[in-house]
């Protein structure tokens, strides 16, 4: 089994969410390849390669991926998905925008916001605002999964994975980045709460 993990980053640093998703991916089993799609994100690829459990880091360096727009990222992941059994990412705004599109184009169901890996095809996820836990088994040949990272510990450092460049899928010009505004807050990020 081979797993493609969508790395969360800001083109400068790897988000801790990626290490937590890696923990979930290693529980599924198989080789984990981390996809770093960005612009000038070589430091992110280096950080991903140092995580224990990563077999390979794939780097797609293109301005189209600089801001995490859904359409170009979706096209890239779908172009790579043929060689993977699982596509996995953190349950963040980027992955929640990209992975449902990937699942639709691959004609498979998405397993959303898992909190536990029971087996390679069975997962637990909260429903009813967390008041109940649902066990989901997917019989799809390819699985598309988002992970609630608060439920998994971060994978430790200590790896030395190979870094490999992959071709960009290009940008069809469907969406355009306009601006980004960050609201200052003393509270923890929602994904870490």
N, C-alpha and C positions, 0 to 999 in steps of 0.2 A: 504494500500500500504506500502511495506517495501523496504527501499533503502539501498544498500551496498555501502559505500563510501571508496575508496582506499586512505589511508592516505599517504601523502608525508612526508618523514623524512630521517634523516641520522643515525638512530639508537640511537641518543642522544637527539635530539630536534625535535619537530613537526614543520613542515614548515607552514608559514602563509597561504600558498596556500590552505591547508586543511580547514581552517576556512572560506575561501572565497567559496570553493566548498560546504561547509556545508550550507552557505546562499542560494546557488542555490538549493540544495537538499531540504531544508525546504520549498522553494517556490513550489516545485513539490508536497509536502505534504506526510504525513505518517511518520512512524518511521524510523529514520536514525541510522544505525549501522555502526560504523567506523571500518575498517579492518586495523590493524597495523601488517604488516608482516615484520619481521626483526630478528635480532639476538641481544639479550640483550636489547631490546627496551622497557623495563618497564616504563622508564621515559616518553617516547613518549605516551604510553597508558594512563598514568596518566594525561598528558596534554590534550589528546583527550577527556577523560572522563569529564574534567572540562569545555568543550565548551557547551554553551547553545544550546539545540536542539538535542543533541546526546542521543539516547535511550539506546544504548549499545555499548561497545567497544569490538571487537573480536581481540585477540592477537594470532598470529601464530609465535612462537619463534623457529627458526631453522636457522642454518648456511646457508642453501640454499637461504634464503631471505635477507641475510646481504647486498648484493650489488645491489638489485633490478633487477636481471636477469629476462628477460621476460618469459622464459619457466616455471620455477618453480612458479612464481607469477600467470601466466595464469592458470596452473593446480589447484592452490589453489582457485582462484576465481571461476573457473568453478565448482569445487567440492562444493562450498558454494552457487552457484547461484540458486539452486533449490528453496530456500526459499525467493527469492527476486524478486521484480518486476522491479527494476532499479539498474544498476551498474553504478556508476559515479566516475569520477576522474578529476583532474586538467589537462589542456592541456599542460603537461610537457613531457620531453623526456621519463620518465618511463611510464606514462599512455598512451602516444601515441604509445609506443611499446607493451604494455600489452593489452589494451582494444580492439584494432582491432582483436587480436587473440581470445579474449574472445567472441566477437561478432560473429566471424566466427564459433567457436565451438558451440555456442548456436544457430546458424543459424538465426541470426537477423541482422538488419542493425545497424550501429553505427551512432549516431547523434554527429557530431564533432564540437567542439569549440563554444558552445552556448554562447550567450551574454545576453539572456533574456529568462525567463520561462513565457510563455503565459498561459499554463494550464499543467495538468499532462502529456499530450501527445503532446503538441505543443510548439515549441521552435523557437527562432530567432537566426540566425548565419550569420556572414559576408561571402560574396562571392566576387569574382573579386577584390581581394586585398583590401577588405573593402569598395569598391565603391558602393556596393549594399547590402541590407540585405534580406536574404531569410527566409521565415517562413516555418518550417518543421513540419509536423504532422506524428507521428509514430503510426501505428496500430499494431505493434509487441506486443506480450504478455509481453515480457521482453525488457527493453530499456537499451542500453549501450551508455553512454554519456560522452563526455569530455567538460570541462568548461573553457572558457577564463576568468581567475580569475580577470583580471583588470576591468571587468564589474560588479563585485559583491563586496560589502563591507564584511569585515571579521565578522563572527558570534562572538558575545561577549562571555566572560567567564561567569561562573555562573552555570554551570551544575554539576551534580554529578551522571554520568552514571555508571552502573555496568560494571565491566571488566571481560571478560570470555575468557578462553583459548580455542583455536580450534586446532584440529589435523593438522599437517603438511601434505601436499600432496606429500612430498618427492621431490627428485631431480632425474630426468631421466638421468642427465649427458649430456644433449644436448649442453649446453653452459657452459663456464668456465670463471670466473672473472680472468683477467690477471693483470691489474693495473688501477690506476686512477690518472690523472694529472689535477690539478686545475690551470687555468691561472689567475694570479692576474690582477685585473682591478679596476679602480676607478669609472667606470660607473655602473649604476644600473643593476641588473639582468634583462634579457630580459623578463621574466614572470612578472616582477614588473614595467616595463617601460610603 
